[in-house]
Amino acid sequence: MSKLLCFGEVLVDLIPIDRQGLSHQAIAGGAPANVAVGFAKLGGYSGFAGGVSTDSYGAMLEQALADYGVNTQCLAKIDAPTATVLVTLDEQGERTFSFNRHNTADMSYTKAHVERLDWSQWNMFHFCSNTFTDTAMFEVSLIAIKNAFRQHKLVSFDVNLRLSLWSTESLISERVERCLPYTHVLKMSRDEAKYLADAKGLSITQYIQFCLVTGVETIVLTDGGNPVECINTHYQFKVAAPAIQAVDTTAGGDSFIAGFLYALADLEGSHIHLIQSLSNAKWVKSAVQFAIQCGAYTCQHKGAFPAMPTMAQLNWVEEKELVMAFA
């Protein structure tokens, strides 16, 4: 069985429950935690590595991960507040975020915690850029990424830029690029790709080629309601992603990458190594198609963990021929 370890932040999303946005429901979230839950709900085996507070929110987050079947043995209990994010939704379900993330538990995972990770348990590793905003936490993240790569795990990187978290935007491009030599799968939105390309004075096409030359195996580029584009040194294709009436796009991209990784993991029976599977355009295209179904379901439901689909729920989506636009 392929086993996925997700690394980074688990936090509390405050989701509006009235039209005025004055009342909120506290729901477990955080991009890499969403991916761990999404993978587990589909039937995969996943774990989460990161800091969780000793406060009541922290207890809720740990229990939520466990309730959805995520292995929590790599969590570190830290005496610091839980990060929260106030989510605002517009009429199309698109979201904006306001973070409360100063000296919080999710940013307090240490090198010592990373060095205790047992890599023999995992063969896939996923992370995002939200732990890059603090220099010390970035260095800890980079150690984890390099360790996973050196242990021959499939390494997945969802850029997932949240510019409001960065006090010094000039560091973004440099820190993202330091991770590229250790990344097999790179997911970006077209807006994120443009931001990073502009920072280097390149076009998006030139930046994608830069990523491939730097060492990335496969790039998955999403673009709202436009087709998903997949680029590898051996192939390139697009898969249509017609728009739907979204309810909440908060975890749509996380659900997409969870589905993509789950579909790759499902190739286990073919006896092909997961990293090698990325060179097969047919298999990767199938994974993208499945990922779109996952995102479709998630964008039609509020919240993060609760909105991730099970396989049974995806059967319903398939019958209704629903696909999505996700960020």
N, C-alpha and C positions, 0 to 999 in steps of 0.2 A: 504493500500500500504506500502511495506517495504521501508524504507528510510535509505540511507547510508551516513554517514559523514566520509570524509577522512581528515586526519590530517598530516601536515608536510610541505614539501617544494614544492613551485611552482617556476619554474625558466625558463631560456631561454636556449634551446638546439641550438647550432650552428652546423647545419648539412651541410656537404660538398655537393656542387652542381656541382662540376667538378671532373674529374678523378684524377687530381693532388691534390685535397683537399686544394686548395688555396682560393677558394671562398666558402662562407657559407651563408645559409639562417637561419634567426632567427625564431625558432619555439617554441611555448609554450610547456613546459614539466615539469618534476619532477615526481618521481614515484607515490606518493599518489595522485597528481593532475591527472596523467594519469588514475588512477583507477576511480577517480570520473567521468572523462569524458567518460571512457569506459562504466561505469554503466549507465550513462545518455543516451549515444548514443544507447544502447540496448533497451531503453525505460523505464529505472528505474528512481527513484527520488534520486538525490545525492546532497550533499553540500560539500564545502571545507573550512576547518579551517586552517589558517596560515597567516604569514606575507607577505604583498605585498608592494613593493616600491612605493613611490610617483613619481619616475622617469618615463620616457616614456616607458621603458620596462615594468614597473609595470602596467601602464595603459593598455598596450597590453595584459598582462597576465590576468588581471581582465576581460577584454572584451572577451578574448578567452574562458575563463571558462563560462561566461554568454552566449556567442554565442552557445556553445555546450549544454546548458541547465542545467548547474551546478548552484545551489544556492550559491551566494557569500556573504550572510549576515554575515557569520562568519569570513570573511577576516578582517584583521587589516591593515590599511594604516600606513606605517612606513617610516620615513625619513632616509632611508639607501639605499645603492645600491641594484640592482637586481643581484642575483647570476646567473652566466652563466656557461655553460659547453661546451667545444669544443669536438665534437664527431668525432672520426676517424673510418672509416669503412674499413675492409679488403675485399678481393675478395669474401668471403663467406657471407658478410653482418654482420660479427661479429664486435662488437664495443669496442673501448677503450675511456676513458673519461679523460679530463683534466679540473678540476674545478677551477673557480674563485669565492671563497665563503668566503671572509674575511669580517666579520662584515656586512653581508648582511641582507636584510629585512626578508628573510625566517627563519633566526636564531634569530630573535628578538621578536617573539611571547612570551608573558609573562603569568605568573600565573593569573594576572588580566583578561587577554583575555580569558583564559580557564575557569575561574570561571563564566564568563558571558554566556557561552554556555548553550542553552536551550535544555536539553536532552530529553524533552518530544516530540521533533520534529523527533527524530531519533530512529531506533531500530537496526542499525548496525554501527560499528565503525572500521575504517581501518587505519593502520599506518605502517611505515617502520623504519629502523634504522638510516637513514641519519640525523636525528635531535639529535642523541645520541653523536655526535662527540664533542660537547661543553657541559661542565658540567652543566651550568645553563639551557641550552635548553633541556638537557636530563631530568632534574628534572621537568621542565614544561611539557615535553612529558609524563613523568610517572604520573603526576597528572591527565592529560587528560585520560590516559589509565585506571587508577584506578577508576576515576569517571564514565567512560563508563561501566566498569565491575560492579561497585556497583549499577548502574542504570539498570542492567540486560539487557544490550545491547549485541548482538553478537559481540565479539571483534576479529578482524582479524589482523595478524601480518605477513607481508612479510619481512623477514630479509634483503634481498636486500643489501648485504655488498658492499661498495665501499671503499676498503682499502686505496686508495689514499687520502681520506678525513680525515683519522685518524692520528693525530700526536703521539698518544700513543696507539698502538695496544693492549697492555695488558688490556685495559679497555673494549674491545669489548665484550668478553665472559661474564664478570660480568654484563654489562649493558643489554645485551640481556636477560640473565637469570633472572634479576630482573623483567622483563616483563612477564615471562612465567606463573606465577600463575594467571595472569589476562587475559590470551589469550585462546580463544576457537579454532581458526583456525590458525595454524602456517605453512607458506609456506617457503620452503628453496630449493635452488638448492643442488645437492649432494656435489658440491664443498664447498658450505657454511656450510653444515652439517659436512663435514670432517674438515674444519677449526675450527669450534666450538668444535667438538669432540676432536681434537688433543690438543686444549687448556686445556681440562680437563683430558687428558691422557686416553680417551675412544675410543672405536670403534664407527663407525657411528650407528650401531645397539644399542649399549649401550647408546649412547647419545640420540637417539630417545626414548628409554625407560625412560631415565632420564627426558626428556621433558614431557612425559605422566604422570609420577609419580608426577612431579612438578605441574601439573594441566591442561596442554594442552589437549583439547578434541580430535582434529583431526590434523594430520600432513600430508601435501601434499609435496612430494619430487619430484622435477623435475631433469632431467639429460640429457640435450641436446636432442639428437635423440633417447635416450633410453626410455623405458616405464616410465610413471608417476606412482609413488607409493603413495598410500594413507594408512595411519596407524592410527587406532583407537584402544582403549582398547578392543573393541568388534569385530573388523574385520580388515582385511588387504587385499588389492587388487592392481593390476597393470593395467594400460590402455596403450596400445601401442601408441607411438608417432613417426611414421616414419619421417625421415628428408625430407625437401623440399629445393628448391633453394631459400634461403632467400635473400631479398634485404636489409633489415635493421632490426636487432633484438633488437633495442634500447628499445622498449616498449613491447616486446613479453610477458615477465613475468607479466607486469602490466595488459595487456589485458587478460591474463590467469586468474588472480585473480579477475578481474572485472567480467569476465564471470562466474566464479565459484560462486561468491557472488550473482550475478544476478539470477543464476539458483536456488540457495537456496531460495532467496527472492520470487521466482515464486511459491514456495510451500505454499504461504500464503493462497491460497484457500483451502488447506487441513486442516486448523485450527490447525496445529501443530506449536508449538513455534519454532522459528528458531534455537535456541540452541539445543532443543530436536531433531531437524531434523538430527543433526550430528551423532546420534546413529543409523540411518537407512542406511545401506550400499548401498541399491539399489538407494536411493535418492542421496547420496553423489557421487556414481559412475556416475550417470547421469549428475551431476553437473561438474564432472571432464571431461567427454566427451564433454560437451558443452564448457567448458573452453578451451580445446584443439582447438576446431574450432575457437574460438575467437583469440587465439594466432596465429593460422595458417594464418588468414587474415592479422593480424597486421605485421607479419614478412615479408610479401610480398609487403609492402608499406613503403615508407620513412616517417620519422617524428614520432611524438608521438601522439598528439591529432588527427591530420588528419588520422592517420593509424588505429585508433580504429574502429571496424566495427559496422554497424547498423544491425538490424535483416534481412533487405532485402539483404544486402551484404553477410551475412552468408548463406542465401539460395543459393546464387551463389557458395559459397565455398563448400557447401554440394553436389551440383550437380557435381562439379569437383572432389569430393572425396579428398579434400586437407586436410592434417594434417601437423603438424609442429614439428620442433625441437626448443625449446626455452630455455633460461637460467633462 
